């Protein structure tokens, strides 16, 4: 059985990615209460536990059941590629009260919910939808400032990197490859049907609205789909690299021979490009200034060790085949040739690099 998203040509043309600070905030709150989602977030949780006030969060937690319906008005799909948290909260605050009332009742007392909420929590939420809406907006803003805002640069780097990889998959293998690699439960069927493995069978024509794809650091191991009107159909999937998100980064370790070949800092920059990354992200990861990193990337690109491409307004850098060969396996000790160049062999590739002229050329021989 599966949830089937029926996509026409217009839907395929309107598939897009976006980031949502609001979604990450609400999903982070859910992670606090759901042990299934906590495996990769224990370092983050341990720092929060001493300050955690579950009583303060109880109105929001009551609307985030482990099984059952969660009100869609809490996380309206973003209208652009990256929304500001205050803009998203303004959209929540503008939700028609009829929608708020209906979704609150369905969440708290609907048939999908297996465990009923405590009456002392649920009854006040239902009694005055306008007051509840204002209270939830304030509470989500507090959760943003407490849970997400201090870590947003780190989280955004993760989400941006995921979108960069998905964009490369789209360019290399088409929409079929990109969609089916988002999550193991996704399969593509003929005649434009995206199937999501589920314990029930439903069919949802997208009707030309397209599909919004949201990477999330906090949705793992689940995959969430939003198809209820009036929202744009949205698929929220686990971002790549969540397992390393909260781990201390010791910094890339470049071999001594590579450091001697191209310089210590430049070797660190090249070794750090294990995934596509922007200049600002790389500078933050290496504790270097953006200008310093940009200069090294330019030199590495001139030497054919690094390539770059643009996704939207962001330029990403990735190693070339030669750059990967130099960093992935220990190369032989470099030797100096008569003309002042250094020669290094790795993976059957001989790299001849002119270090005396600022790393302006690189030749590859087999």
C-alpha positions in Angstrom: 0.0 0.0 0.0 1.1 3.5 -0.6 0.3 7.2 -0.7 0.2 8.0 -4.4 1.0 11.5 -5.7 -0.3 11.8 -9.2 1.8 14.3 -11.2 1.1 15.8 -14.6 3.5 17.7 -16.8 2.5 21.0 -15.1 3.4 19.5 -11.7 6.8 18.2 -12.9 7.6 21.7 -14.2 6.7 23.3 -10.8 8.8 21.0 -8.6 11.0 23.2 -6.4 13.2 23.2 -3.3 12.9 25.5 -0.3 14.1 26.0 3.3 11.8 26.7 6.2 13.0 28.0 9.5 9.4 27.5 10.8 9.3 23.9 9.8 12.7 23.2 11.5 11.5 24.9 14.7 8.3 22.9 15.0 10.1 19.7 14.0 12.8 20.4 16.6 10.0 20.6 19.3 8.6 17.3 18.1 12.1 15.8 18.4 12.2 16.8 22.1 9.2 14.6 22.8 9.8 11.7 20.3 12.7 9.3 21.2 12.6 7.8 17.7 13.9 11.0 16.3 16.6 11.6 18.9 19.3 9.2 17.9 21.3 11.8 15.8 20.5 14.7 18.1 21.7 13.5 21.5 24.6 16.1 21.8 22.1 18.9 21.0 19.5 17.5 23.4 22.0 17.1 26.3 22.8 20.8 26.2 19.1 21.6 26.2 17.9 19.3 29.0 18.9 21.5 31.9 16.9 24.4 30.4 13.9 22.3 29.2 10.6 23.4 30.5 8.1 20.8 29.1 5.2 22.5 31.0 5.8 25.7 29.0 5.8 23.7 25.8 2.7 21.6 26.6 0.2 23.5 24.4 2.5 23.0 21.3 3.4 19.4 22.2 -0.3 18.5 22.5 -0.6 19.4 18.8 2.4 17.3 17.8 1.2 13.7 18.5 3.5 10.7 17.6 0.6 9.3 15.6 -2.3 11.2 14.2 -3.0 14.5 12.5 -0.8 17.6 13.1 -2.4 21.0 12.3 -1.1 22.2 8.9 -1.6 25.8 9.9 1.4 25.5 12.2 3.8 25.0 9.2 2.4 26.5 6.0 4.7 25.7 3.0 7.1 28.5 2.3 6.3 30.6 -0.8 9.9 31.2 -1.7 13.2 29.4 -1.6 14.1 30.8 1.8 11.7 32.5 4.1 12.5 34.6 7.2 11.1 33.2 10.5 9.1 36.4 11.2 7.5 36.2 7.7 6.5 32.6 8.3 5.1 33.4 11.7 3.0 36.2 10.2 1.5 33.7 7.8 0.6 31.5 10.8 -1.0 34.5 12.6 -3.1 35.2 9.5 -4.7 31.8 9.4 -8.5 32.0 9.2 -10.0 31.1 12.5 -12.3 28.6 10.8 -9.3 26.7 9.7 -7.7 27.0 13.1 -10.8 25.6 14.8 -11.2 22.7 12.4 -7.6 21.6 12.5 -7.4 21.9 16.3 -10.5 19.7 16.7 -9.2 17.2 14.2 -5.8 17.0 15.9 -7.1 16.8 19.5 -10.2 14.6 19.0 -10.0 13.2 15.5 -10.1 9.5 14.7 -6.4 9.4 13.6 -5.3 10.2 17.2 -4.5 7.0 19.2 -3.7 8.7 22.6 -6.1 11.4 23.6 -4.6 14.6 25.1 -5.1 15.6 28.7 -8.4 17.6 29.1 -6.6 20.4 31.0 -4.4 21.0 28.0 -6.8 20.3 25.2 -9.9 22.2 26.5 -8.3 25.6 26.7 -6.9 25.2 23.2 -10.4 24.6 21.8 -12.2 27.1 23.9 -10.8 30.2 22.2 -9.1 29.6 18.8 -8.1 33.3 18.4 -6.3 33.3 21.8 -4.8 29.8 21.0 -3.4 31.0 17.7 -1.8 34.1 19.2 -0.4 31.9 22.0 1.1 29.4 19.6 2.7 32.1 17.5 4.4 33.4 20.6 5.5 30.0 21.7 6.9 29.0 18.3 8.9 32.3 18.3 10.3 31.4 21.7 11.2 28.0 20.5 13.0 29.5 17.5 15.1 31.7 19.7 15.9 28.9 22.1 16.3 25.8 19.9 17.1 26.9 16.4 18.4 30.5 16.0 21.8 29.8 17.8 22.4 26.9 15.4 20.7 28.2 12.3 24.0 28.9 10.3 25.1 25.3 11.0 21.6 23.9 10.1 21.3 26.1 7.0 24.7 24.8 5.8 23.4 21.3 6.1 20.2 22.0 4.3 21.9 24.1 1.6 24.4 21.2 1.0 21.6 18.7 0.6 19.9 20.9 -2.0 23.2 21.2 -3.9 23.6 17.4 -4.0 20.0 17.0 -5.1 20.5 19.6 -7.8 23.5 17.7 -9.1 21.5 14.4 -9.0 18.8 16.1 -11.1 21.4 17.4 -13.6 23.1 14.0 -13.9 20.2 11.5 -13.6 17.0 13.5 -14.2 13.9 13.9 -12.0 13.4 10.2 -11.5 16.8 9.7 -9.9 16.5 12.8 -7.7 13.1 12.0 -6.3 13.7 8.3 -5.7 16.9 9.0 -3.8 15.2 11.4 -1.3 14.0 8.5 0.9 13.9 4.6 0.7 10.1 4.6 0.8 9.8 6.6 -2.5 9.3 4.9 -5.8 8.5 6.3 -9.2 5.8 4.6 -11.3 4.8 5.0 -14.9 2.3 7.6 -15.9 3.6 10.1 -13.4 2.9 8.5 -10.0 5.2 9.0 -7.0 4.5 6.3 -4.5 5.3 6.7 -0.8 5.1 3.4 1.1 2.4 3.6 3.8 0.1 1.4 5.9 -2.9 2.8 3.9 -3.8 3.5 0.3 -4.6 7.0 -0.9 -4.4 8.8 -4.3 -3.8 12.6 -4.5 -3.7 14.4 -7.9 -1.5 17.4 -7.5 -3.6 19.3 -10.0 -0.9 21.4 -11.5 0.3 22.9 -8.2 3.7 21.2 -8.4 5.6 19.5 -5.5 7.5 21.5 -2.9 10.6 19.6 -1.5 11.8 20.6 2.0 14.9 19.0 3.4 14.8 18.8 7.2 17.4 18.0 9.9 14.7 16.8 12.4 12.3 14.7 10.4 14.5 11.5 10.3 13.7 8.6 10.1 10.3 9.6 8.8 9.1 11.2 5.5 6.2 13.7 5.8 3.8 14.6 3.0 1.3 17.5 3.1 -1.6 17.3 0.6 -4.4 19.0 2.4 -5.9 22.1 0.8 -5.3 25.0 0.7 -1.5 24.2 1.0 0.8 23.4 -1.9 1.6 19.7 -1.9 4.8 19.4 0.1 7.3 16.5 0.8 9.5 16.9 3.8 12.5 14.5 3.7 15.6 13.9 5.9 18.6 16.0 4.8 21.8 14.2 4.1 24.6 14.4 6.7 22.3 14.6 9.8 24.5 12.0 11.6 27.4 14.4 11.6 25.4 17.5 12.4 26.2 17.9 16.1 29.6 16.0 16.1 32.6 18.1 17.0 34.6 18.8 13.8 38.3 18.3 14.3 38.9 19.8 10.9 40.1 18.1 7.8 43.3 16.1 7.9 45.5 16.6 4.9 48.4 14.3 4.4 51.8 15.8 5.0 52.8 15.1 1.4 49.8 17.1 0.1 50.6 19.9 2.5 54.2 20.0 1.2 52.8 19.9 -2.4 50.3 22.8 -2.3 50.6 24.3 1.2 49.0 23.5 4.5 46.0 25.8 4.4 45.3 25.1 0.7 45.5 21.4 1.5 42.9 21.9 4.3 40.6 23.7 1.9 40.9 20.9 -0.8 40.4 18.1 1.8 37.3 19.8 3.1 35.5 19.6 -0.2 34.0 16.1 0.4 30.6 17.6 -0.5 29.7 20.7 -2.5 30.1 23.7 -0.3 29.9 27.5 -0.6 32.7 29.9 0.3 31.0 31.2 3.4 30.3 27.7 4.7 33.8 26.6 4.1 35.2 29.7 5.8 33.0 29.0 8.8 34.0 25.3 9.0 37.7 26.1 8.8 37.7 29.3 10.9 39.1 31.3 8.1 38.0 34.6 6.6 35.9 34.3 3.4 38.5 36.3 1.5 41.3 33.8 2.4 39.1 30.8 1.4 38.1 32.5 -1.8 41.8 33.1 -2.7 42.7 29.5 -2.1 39.6 28.2 -4.1 40.6 30.4 -7.0 44.1 29.0 -7.0 42.8 25.4 -6.7 40.4 26.0 -9.6 43.2 27.5 -11.8 45.1 24.2 -11.1 42.1 22.1 -12.2 41.7 20.7 -8.7 38.4 22.3 -8.0 35.3 23.1 -10.0 32.4 25.3 -9.3 28.7 25.7 -10.2 25.8 27.9 -9.3 22.5 26.9 -7.6 20.3 30.0 -7.4 22.3 32.8 -6.0 24.9 30.5 -4.3 28.1 29.2 -5.9 29.3 25.8 -4.7 32.7 24.2 -5.0 33.6 20.6 -5.4 36.8 18.7 -6.2 37.6 17.5 -9.7 38.7 14.0 -10.4 42.3 15.1 -9.9 41.5 16.9 -6.7 39.7 13.8 -5.4 42.6 11.6 -6.3 45.0 13.8 -4.4 42.9 13.8 -1.2 41.2 10.4 -1.0 44.2 8.1 -0.9 47.7 8.8 0.5 49.8 9.9 -2.5 53.4 9.0 -2.9 56.0 11.4 -1.5 56.3 14.3 -4.0 59.5 14.6 -5.8 61.0 17.7 -7.3 61.7 17.9 -11.1 64.5 19.9 -12.6 62.2 22.7 -13.7 61.0 23.4 -10.1 57.7 21.5 -10.2 56.5 18.8 -7.8 55.3 15.4 -9.0 52.8 13.3 -7.0 51.2 10.0 -7.9 47.9 8.7 -6.6 45.3 6.2 -8.0 47.2 5.9 -11.2 47.2 9.6 -11.8 50.4 11.6 -11.9 49.9 15.2 -10.9 52.5 17.7 -12.0 51.9 21.0 -10.1 53.9 24.2 -10.4 54.1 25.4 -6.8 56.7 28.0 -7.6 54.3 30.0 -9.8 51.4 30.1 -7.3 49.8 26.8 -8.3 48.7 28.1 -11.7 49.0 24.9 -13.7 48.4 21.2 -13.2 49.0 18.4 -15.8 47.5 14.9 -15.6 49.3 11.9 -17.0 48.6 8.2 -17.0 
